[in-house]
Amino acid sequence: MANQITQEDLAKNLGEILGETETRIPGGKNTLLAGAALLGLSALTIAYFLGRRIGRLKSTTVEIRRI
């Protein structure tokens, strides 16, 4: 019969894989969080300026003259 894979083999191999990713990317969460914050701030800024532009186009200018 073929060699059976035990739970210990799986745990050992999974530990090696996870250990490699942790050593390759230390502090990856901080970088991801900073990128998400920058993306959110950029989206808010764009929405603000587009809203101002649309508001100017839709607003009515009233001119009052004295006789």
ROPA-668659 format. One line per 4 residues: number of its first residue (from 1); for each residue z negated, y, x negated of C-alpha. Coordinates in steps of 0.25 Angstrom, whole numbers. Example, Ala and Ser with C-alpha at 12.3 -4.5 7.8 and 13.67 -1.06 7.14 Angstrom:
BEGIN
1> -31 -18 -49; -29 -4 -55 .
//
This chain:
BEGIN
1> 0 0 0; 2 15 -4; -10 23 -9; -18 29 2 .
5> -21 44 1; -36 46 3; -43 58 8; -48 61 -6 .
9> -34 61 -11; -30 71 -1; -43 80 -4; -40 80 -19 .
13> -25 84 -17; -28 94 -7; -39 100 -16; -29 101 -28 .
17> -19 108 -19; -29 118 -14; -35 120 -27; -21 124 -33 .
21> -18 134 -22; -32 141 -24; -30 142 -39; -15 147 -37 .
25> -19 158 -27; -33 164 -29; -36 175 -19; -24 172 -10 .
29> -31 176 2; -34 190 -3; -19 192 -6; -15 187 8 .
33> -25 196 15; -20 208 7; -6 205 11; -10 203 25 .
37> -17 216 25; -5 224 19; 4 218 29; -4 222 40 .
41> -6 236 35; 9 237 33; 12 233 47; 2 243 53 .
45> 8 254 44; 22 251 49; 18 250 64; 11 263 62 .
49> 23 271 57; 32 264 67; 23 268 78; 23 283 73 .
53> 38 283 73; 40 277 87; 29 287 92; 37 299 86 .
57> 50 294 93; 43 292 106; 35 305 107; 40 317 114 .
61> 40 331 108; 37 342 118; 40 356 114; 34 368 121 .
65> 40 382 120; 34 395 124; 42 405 132 .
//
